[in-house]
């Protein structure tokens, strides 16, 4: 099963896109496509954000986005999976790139019941200012933005 249509979703516009698009700090991590990848990604992102003196509320919001985007890639996509976090003057962008839809879901994901799935997009909708996906050079990119104070 490939990447579900739930992340092929609307893109909500964000104000001052030109200015907000310039990252001040950025970091990327290669992730193993295993169930523990989301936890490792959260720990790495937390350290990165804490070193940039982000407030706890913002860190928690970013970690929700990291968790949902990484989990989706591990469940539905082919490696390599890479997490990117970019901090700009007015936004934080979380991106996950992968090699496109997997031929089948990961075994542990396929064993989950229906009540354990399908909440990711709702969480991203609630937390993110904007989100979407893109495709280039045999890679898929899922991203979510969080607006921050100037």
C-alpha beads as a LAMMPS data file, in Angstrom:
LAMMPS data file: protein, C-alpha beads

150 atoms
149 bonds

1 atom types
1 bond types

-500.0 500.0 xlo xhi
-500.0 500.0 ylo yhi
-500.0 500.0 zlo zhi

Masses

1 110.0

Atoms # bond

1 1 1 0.000 0.000 0.000
2 1 1 1.373 3.440 -0.878
3 1 1 1.255 6.756 0.857
4 1 1 -2.389 7.281 1.720
5 1 1 -4.377 10.031 0.080
6 1 1 -4.783 11.687 3.487
7 1 1 -1.438 13.448 3.033
8 1 1 -2.205 14.415 -0.528
9 1 1 -4.064 17.265 1.016
10 1 1 -4.738 20.915 0.748
11 1 1 -2.118 23.550 1.191
12 1 1 -3.198 26.437 3.356
13 1 1 -1.389 29.683 2.464
14 1 1 0.983 31.249 4.943
15 1 1 1.606 35.014 5.056
16 1 1 4.925 36.612 4.114
17 1 1 6.077 33.444 2.373
18 1 1 9.195 35.061 0.899
19 1 1 10.540 36.293 4.212
20 1 1 9.465 33.210 6.170
21 1 1 11.103 30.903 3.626
22 1 1 14.690 31.854 4.522
23 1 1 15.918 29.358 7.096
24 1 1 18.267 30.605 9.785
25 1 1 19.065 27.146 11.160
26 1 1 18.562 23.815 9.456
27 1 1 19.360 20.227 10.241
28 1 1 18.715 16.862 8.568
29 1 1 18.806 13.288 9.881
30 1 1 18.769 10.001 7.971
31 1 1 16.299 7.632 9.652
32 1 1 16.097 3.852 9.614
33 1 1 12.641 2.689 8.453
34 1 1 11.841 0.978 11.751
35 1 1 9.058 1.475 14.333
36 1 1 11.414 3.332 16.687
37 1 1 12.303 5.942 14.020
38 1 1 9.688 8.456 15.211
39 1 1 11.020 8.369 18.783
40 1 1 14.594 8.859 17.604
41 1 1 13.503 11.677 15.291
42 1 1 11.705 13.432 18.173
43 1 1 14.782 13.210 20.402
44 1 1 17.050 14.641 17.708
45 1 1 14.615 17.423 16.838
46 1 1 14.121 18.291 20.533
47 1 1 17.865 18.677 21.066
48 1 1 18.161 20.827 17.938
49 1 1 15.274 23.106 19.024
50 1 1 16.421 23.361 22.654
51 1 1 19.883 24.450 21.496
52 1 1 18.179 27.271 19.592
53 1 1 16.317 28.278 22.780
54 1 1 12.817 27.502 21.488
55 1 1 10.050 27.688 24.074
56 1 1 8.522 24.439 25.322
57 1 1 5.136 25.024 23.656
58 1 1 6.766 25.452 20.235
59 1 1 8.980 22.417 20.790
60 1 1 5.933 20.299 21.666
61 1 1 4.095 21.440 18.539
62 1 1 7.091 20.712 16.295
63 1 1 7.532 17.280 17.880
64 1 1 3.919 16.401 17.054
65 1 1 4.581 17.272 13.412
66 1 1 7.841 15.302 13.409
67 1 1 6.101 12.290 14.908
68 1 1 3.243 12.231 12.418
69 1 1 5.334 12.846 9.294
70 1 1 8.040 10.336 10.216
71 1 1 5.506 7.672 11.226
72 1 1 3.697 8.084 7.911
73 1 1 6.954 7.633 5.972
74 1 1 7.981 4.573 7.986
75 1 1 4.555 2.973 7.504
76 1 1 3.987 3.755 3.847
77 1 1 7.191 4.765 2.023
78 1 1 10.464 3.372 0.735
79 1 1 13.818 4.394 2.227
80 1 1 15.870 6.409 2.505
81 1 1 13.794 8.506 4.897
82 1 1 15.247 11.864 5.879
83 1 1 13.883 14.331 8.442
84 1 1 14.649 18.020 7.855
85 1 1 13.920 20.767 10.392
86 1 1 14.374 24.391 9.349
87 1 1 14.004 27.368 11.657
88 1 1 13.294 30.674 9.954
89 1 1 12.489 34.133 11.279
90 1 1 8.721 33.494 11.380
91 1 1 8.268 29.768 10.906
92 1 1 9.596 26.309 11.529
93 1 1 9.320 23.834 8.684
94 1 1 9.361 20.078 9.212
95 1 1 9.987 18.022 6.079
96 1 1 10.286 14.301 5.551
97 1 1 11.622 12.989 2.264
98 1 1 11.408 9.382 1.095
99 1 1 11.655 7.345 -2.104
100 1 1 7.930 7.204 -2.757
101 1 1 5.236 4.683 -1.915
102 1 1 6.270 1.264 -0.648
103 1 1 4.908 -1.791 -2.416
104 1 1 3.344 -2.863 0.882
105 1 1 2.997 -1.513 4.404
106 1 1 5.506 -2.356 7.083
107 1 1 4.499 -5.545 8.915
108 1 1 4.033 -3.779 12.253
109 1 1 1.869 -1.086 10.631
110 1 1 -0.306 -3.652 8.883
111 1 1 -1.012 -5.284 12.253
112 1 1 -2.581 -2.108 13.693
113 1 1 -6.330 -2.014 14.058
114 1 1 -8.506 0.688 12.465
115 1 1 -8.829 2.554 15.768
116 1 1 -5.025 2.884 15.902
117 1 1 -4.721 4.618 12.525
118 1 1 -5.841 7.657 10.608
119 1 1 -5.369 10.443 13.141
120 1 1 -2.195 11.877 11.624
121 1 1 -3.778 14.303 9.190
122 1 1 -6.146 15.640 11.838
123 1 1 -3.201 16.297 14.137
124 1 1 -1.254 18.001 11.355
125 1 1 -4.338 20.100 10.448
126 1 1 -4.658 21.269 14.053
127 1 1 -0.990 22.061 14.625
128 1 1 0.413 23.242 11.282
129 1 1 -0.134 26.613 9.676
130 1 1 0.254 24.927 6.273
131 1 1 1.189 21.498 4.973
132 1 1 1.486 19.603 1.722
133 1 1 3.588 17.348 -0.438
134 1 1 5.793 17.537 -3.483
135 1 1 7.632 15.203 -5.855
136 1 1 11.001 15.627 -7.560
137 1 1 13.864 13.405 -8.745
138 1 1 12.246 10.130 -7.590
139 1 1 11.721 11.566 -4.110
140 1 1 8.559 12.471 -2.216
141 1 1 8.502 15.383 0.214
142 1 1 5.874 15.861 2.925
143 1 1 6.096 19.130 4.807
144 1 1 4.371 21.076 7.549
145 1 1 4.939 24.658 8.683
146 1 1 4.439 26.132 12.119
147 1 1 4.288 29.921 12.377
148 1 1 6.297 31.394 15.228
149 1 1 6.606 34.815 16.812
150 1 1 8.818 37.245 14.912

Bonds

1 1 1 2
2 1 2 3
3 1 3 4
4 1 4 5
5 1 5 6
6 1 6 7
7 1 7 8
8 1 8 9
9 1 9 10
10 1 10 11
11 1 11 12
12 1 12 13
13 1 13 14
14 1 14 15
15 1 15 16
16 1 16 17
17 1 17 18
18 1 18 19
19 1 19 20
20 1 20 21
21 1 21 22
22 1 22 23
23 1 23 24
24 1 24 25
25 1 25 26
26 1 26 27
27 1 27 28
28 1 28 29
29 1 29 30
30 1 30 31
31 1 31 32
32 1 32 33
33 1 33 34
34 1 34 35
35 1 35 36
36 1 36 37
37 1 37 38
38 1 38 39
39 1 39 40
40 1 40 41
41 1 41 42
42 1 42 43
43 1 43 44
44 1 44 45
45 1 45 46
46 1 46 47
47 1 47 48
48 1 48 49
49 1 49 50
50 1 50 51
51 1 51 52
52 1 52 53
53 1 53 54
54 1 54 55
55 1 55 56
56 1 56 57
57 1 57 58
58 1 58 59
59 1 59 60
60 1 60 61
61 1 61 62
62 1 62 63
63 1 63 64
64 1 64 65
65 1 65 66
66 1 66 67
67 1 67 68
68 1 68 69
69 1 69 70
70 1 70 71
71 1 71 72
72 1 72 73
73 1 73 74
74 1 74 75
75 1 75 76
76 1 76 77
77 1 77 78
78 1 78 79
79 1 79 80
80 1 80 81
81 1 81 82
82 1 82 83
83 1 83 84
84 1 84 85
85 1 85 86
86 1 86 87
87 1 87 88
88 1 88 89
89 1 89 90
90 1 90 91
91 1 91 92
92 1 92 93
93 1 93 94
94 1 94 95
95 1 95 96
96 1 96 97
97 1 97 98
98 1 98 99
99 1 99 100
100 1 100 101
101 1 101 102
102 1 102 103
103 1 103 104
104 1 104 105
105 1 105 106
106 1 106 107
107 1 107 108
108 1 108 109
109 1 109 110
110 1 110 111
111 1 111 112
112 1 112 113
113 1 113 114
114 1 114 115
115 1 115 116
116 1 116 117
117 1 117 118
118 1 118 119
119 1 119 120
120 1 120 121
121 1 121 122
122 1 122 123
123 1 123 124
124 1 124 125
125 1 125 126
126 1 126 127
127 1 127 128
128 1 128 129
129 1 129 130
130 1 130 131
131 1 131 132
132 1 132 133
133 1 133 134
134 1 134 135
135 1 135 136
136 1 136 137
137 1 137 138
138 1 138 139
139 1 139 140
140 1 140 141
141 1 141 142
142 1 142 143
143 1 143 144
144 1 144 145
145 1 145 146
146 1 146 147
147 1 147 148
148 1 148 149
149 1 149 150
